[in-house]
């Protein structure tokens, strides 16, 4: 399968497959967010998810994919540090501000920074029409944040710090997207990078979750069975979500893949409406439609 994927790089078929992969990643990212939304402490959920995907990836890393070349190990170490910074900033942002305000700011700044970074790192050039699409998509995502902010009833006293952290988190989204794209392109076999990424990335959060679990009173500790079921489901989704976007950045432009992934805001709202039974008003529907329109403009302007 690796040889087949590599053969598609730079071709029209590779571009089409990258489009499908990026949109799949958007949908799965929204599913991942829905899985994290629940009665479990988010630090515990994240720790268990990371533990599960690390244990699941380890056999593939050791026995299935080719062993990483020497120059890939420092890149994997860098990916570990960047993703750790992203997770910490994201958690801090969510503790300071409401999810419905913080999330759109993170996802709106992410693709903008990624397009700029991909231009410097990979020499990618967006057309004027594509920049128009980026503007429409990012403006719609920020508009969603403003709409949610106007209806916010809690956590207003820490909102300034939350927004600063959200922008910083968006920068780290762009940083890990471009950096990981460099890593997966550096590896002769893309699945070697993916397998070892999941192993390396799973190291940090499980100890944090364990310490947090032990610090809880027995009455507040969640039942481990349902927690690990959520962790296993989250790990499966993470494999396909992250794997899809990384393969898309190997096959085609990093900036385009990053922009298309942010249609996850649309899928998240649909999941919230259809599955979580949340209310979606006409203004939010209009803003979500603009997000989709922006993504279409970026793709059509290629």
URLIN-V955034 format. One record per pair of residues at least 4 apart in sequence whose C-alpha atoms are under 6 Angstrom apart, sorted by the first residue. I is the first residue (numbers start at 0). J is the second residue. D is the distance in whole Angstrom. If there is no record, write none. Layout:
# URLIN-V955034
[[I/J/D] [I/J/D]]
This chain:
# URLIN-V955034
[[7/13/5] [8/13/6] [8/250/5] [13/250/6] [14/251/6] [17/21/6] [17/247/4] [20/243/5] [20/247/6] [21/244/5] [21/256/5] [21/259/6] [21/260/5] [22/260/6] [24/28/6] [24/240/4] [24/243/6] [24/244/6] [25/260/4] [25/262/6] [25/263/4] [26/263/6] [26/266/6] [27/240/5] [28/240/6] [29/263/5] [29/266/6] [29/267/5] [41/45/6] [42/208/6] [43/208/5] [46/204/5] [46/205/4] [46/208/5] [47/230/5] [48/230/4] [48/233/6] [48/234/5] [49/53/6] [49/201/5] [50/201/6] [50/205/6] [51/231/6] [51/234/6] [52/56/6] [52/234/5] [53/197/6] [53/198/5] [53/201/5] [56/194/6] [56/198/6] [57/198/6] [58/62/6] [59/63/5] [60/64/6] [60/194/5] [60/195/6] [64/191/5] [79/200/5] [85/89/6] [85/168/6] [85/171/5] [88/168/6] [89/168/6] [92/161/5] [92/164/5] [92/165/6] [95/157/6] [95/161/5] [96/154/6] [96/158/6] [96/161/5] [98/102/6] [100/144/5] [100/147/6] [100/148/6] [101/165/6] [103/107/6] [103/140/6] [103/144/5] [104/165/6] [105/165/5] [105/166/6] [105/168/6] [105/169/4] [107/137/5] [107/140/6] [108/169/5] [109/169/4] [109/170/6] [109/172/5] [109/173/5] [110/257/5] [110/258/5] [112/173/5] [113/117/6] [113/173/4] [113/254/6] [114/254/4] [117/121/5] [117/123/6] [118/122/5] [118/123/4] [125/129/6] [128/300/5] [129/297/4] [129/300/5] [132/293/4] [132/296/5] [132/297/5] [133/137/6] [134/138/6] [135/293/5] [136/290/4] [136/293/4] [138/142/6] [139/286/5] [139/289/6] [139/290/6] [174/178/6] [175/179/6] [180/248/6] [183/189/5] [183/192/6] [184/249/6] [190/194/6] [192/196/6] [196/200/6] [215/220/6] [227/231/6] [229/233/6] [233/237/6] [236/240/6] [237/241/6] [238/242/6] [239/243/6] [248/252/6] [248/253/5] [259/294/6] [263/267/6] [265/287/5] [269/273/6] [270/274/5] [271/275/5] [271/276/6] [271/277/5] [272/276/5] [272/277/5] [295/299/6] [296/300/6]]
